[in-house]
Amino acid sequence: MRIHIATDHAGLEFSQTLQQHLADAGHEVIDHGPVEYDALDDYPSFCINAARAVVRDQRSGVEALGVVFGGSGNGEQIAANKVEGVRAALVWNASTAELAREHNDANVISIGARQHTVEEAIAFIDLFIATPFSGEERHARRIAQLAEYETTGRIVGHPIE
């Protein structure tokens, strides 16, 4: 599987370790930056580029997911979710990693590098990658509603106030 990774300065060390872990597990890892430490870097472009690459790959039939990091993971998740077609989930334990895929068919996860050990982050990512979307009708319906709102500003049959 192709894994797109992005971070900010707070997650740079995490990113490098996790890229090696993922490559060792047989994944193709694409690093969207940064490549060196800069305490004043801006994460949005890195995370948006990774998220766009995930969507582009998925739409062209390439099996791909994304992982973004920051101090808390919040801003990185917000940045990734600005990309049409991205469902980015903030992951903070094993359950949220699994449910992000199983219920939400998330294609990007965000992890706070200052909130977790590298070992925890590796466990979350491995669970995220290994867990398939359940395909249950209720989950598929909700994902379709989100995609509809994202592209049209409406959800058929449901008023948006």
PLY file of the C-alpha trace (Angstrom):
ply
format ascii 1.0
element vertex 161
property float x
property float y
property float z
element edge 160
property int vertex1
property int vertex2
end_header
0.00 0.00 0.00
1.12 3.56 -0.62
1.26 5.69 2.52
1.49 9.48 2.27
3.06 11.17 5.31
3.27 14.81 6.36
4.10 16.62 9.57
5.32 19.84 11.07
8.45 20.44 13.15
6.87 18.80 16.22
6.38 15.50 14.40
9.53 15.41 12.29
11.35 12.84 14.42
8.19 10.70 14.62
7.75 10.93 10.89
11.24 9.70 10.12
10.93 6.71 12.47
7.46 5.82 11.21
8.47 6.09 7.58
11.16 3.50 8.22
8.70 1.24 10.05
6.20 1.44 7.19
8.86 0.84 4.53
10.13 -2.17 6.50
6.54 -3.50 6.53
6.52 -3.36 2.72
4.60 -0.13 2.16
5.57 2.51 -0.37
6.06 5.67 1.68
5.79 9.15 0.17
7.08 11.97 2.39
5.38 15.33 1.83
7.63 17.17 4.25
9.17 18.89 5.87
12.63 17.49 5.24
14.45 19.44 7.95
13.63 20.96 11.32
12.27 24.51 11.26
10.43 25.61 14.42
8.52 28.18 12.36
7.35 25.89 9.56
3.70 25.87 8.51
2.03 22.46 8.47
-0.99 23.24 6.23
0.84 22.89 2.91
2.55 19.65 3.94
-0.68 18.06 5.19
-2.80 19.33 2.31
-0.28 17.97 -0.21
-0.34 14.56 1.49
-4.15 14.55 1.62
-4.43 15.55 -2.05
-2.05 12.74 -2.99
-4.16 10.19 -1.08
-7.32 11.26 -2.92
-5.55 11.37 -6.28
-4.17 7.86 -5.75
-7.48 6.44 -4.57
-9.36 7.97 -7.51
-6.87 6.41 -9.91
-7.20 2.97 -8.33
-4.04 3.00 -6.21
-4.48 1.64 -2.69
-3.37 4.57 -0.52
-3.80 6.09 2.93
-2.32 9.08 4.71
-0.80 9.84 8.09
-0.22 13.39 9.35
1.51 14.48 12.56
1.86 17.58 14.66
2.17 18.51 18.30
-1.47 17.66 19.03
-2.56 16.45 15.60
-5.53 18.82 15.63
-4.32 21.39 13.10
-2.99 18.70 10.81
-6.36 16.92 10.83
-8.14 20.18 10.07
-5.76 20.90 7.17
-6.21 17.43 5.67
-10.00 17.67 5.97
-10.00 20.79 3.78
-9.26 18.54 0.79
-12.33 17.25 -1.06
-12.57 13.49 -0.66
-10.56 13.30 2.54
-11.96 11.84 5.73
-9.23 12.54 8.28
-9.63 11.30 11.85
-7.71 12.34 14.95
-6.48 9.11 16.52
-5.48 8.86 20.17
-5.92 5.17 21.02
-6.36 1.75 19.42
-10.14 2.03 19.34
-10.15 5.35 17.48
-7.62 3.97 14.97
-9.84 0.97 14.21
-13.13 2.86 14.20
-11.72 5.52 11.89
-11.47 2.84 9.19
-14.25 0.47 10.22
-17.05 3.05 10.61
-15.81 6.17 8.82
-13.67 4.70 6.05
-11.11 7.36 6.99
-8.34 7.68 4.45
-6.08 9.88 6.58
-5.28 9.78 10.29
-3.72 12.47 12.41
-1.63 11.77 15.49
-0.24 14.15 18.10
3.49 13.57 18.30
3.67 15.32 21.67
0.82 13.20 23.01
2.13 9.70 22.28
5.24 7.58 22.22
6.59 6.38 18.89
5.55 2.85 19.88
1.95 3.98 20.43
1.89 5.83 17.12
3.22 2.75 15.31
0.49 0.62 16.91
-2.22 3.13 15.90
-0.97 3.31 12.31
-0.66 -0.46 11.97
-4.23 -0.90 13.25
-5.51 1.82 10.93
-3.90 0.20 7.89
-5.00 -3.32 8.84
-8.64 -2.48 9.59
-11.03 -2.61 6.63
-14.14 -0.48 6.21
-17.12 -2.51 7.44
-19.29 -1.55 4.48
-22.36 -1.54 6.72
-25.23 0.36 5.11
-25.58 2.91 7.90
-21.90 3.83 7.73
-21.89 3.95 3.91
-25.01 6.14 3.99
-23.42 8.62 6.40
-20.21 8.79 4.40
-22.26 9.44 1.25
-24.09 12.26 3.04
-20.79 13.88 4.00
-19.51 13.59 0.43
-22.76 15.05 -0.90
-22.54 18.03 1.44
-18.88 18.50 0.56
-19.67 18.76 -3.15
-23.17 20.33 -3.20
-23.70 22.00 0.18
-26.82 19.86 0.65
-27.87 16.49 2.02
-30.89 15.17 0.14
-33.80 14.52 2.49
-32.10 16.28 5.40
-32.42 20.03 5.92
-29.27 22.04 6.53
-30.08 25.18 8.51
0 1
1 2
2 3
3 4
4 5
5 6
6 7
7 8
8 9
9 10
10 11
11 12
12 13
13 14
14 15
15 16
16 17
17 18
18 19
19 20
20 21
21 22
22 23
23 24
24 25
25 26
26 27
27 28
28 29
29 30
30 31
31 32
32 33
33 34
34 35
35 36
36 37
37 38
38 39
39 40
40 41
41 42
42 43
43 44
44 45
45 46
46 47
47 48
48 49
49 50
50 51
51 52
52 53
53 54
54 55
55 56
56 57
57 58
58 59
59 60
60 61
61 62
62 63
63 64
64 65
65 66
66 67
67 68
68 69
69 70
70 71
71 72
72 73
73 74
74 75
75 76
76 77
77 78
78 79
79 80
80 81
81 82
82 83
83 84
84 85
85 86
86 87
87 88
88 89
89 90
90 91
91 92
92 93
93 94
94 95
95 96
96 97
97 98
98 99
99 100
100 101
101 102
102 103
103 104
104 105
105 106
106 107
107 108
108 109
109 110
110 111
111 112
112 113
113 114
114 115
115 116
116 117
117 118
118 119
119 120
120 121
121 122
122 123
123 124
124 125
125 126
126 127
127 128
128 129
129 130
130 131
131 132
132 133
133 134
134 135
135 136
136 137
137 138
138 139
139 140
140 141
141 142
142 143
143 144
144 145
145 146
146 147
147 148
148 149
149 150
150 151
151 152
152 153
153 154
154 155
155 156
156 157
157 158
158 159
159 160
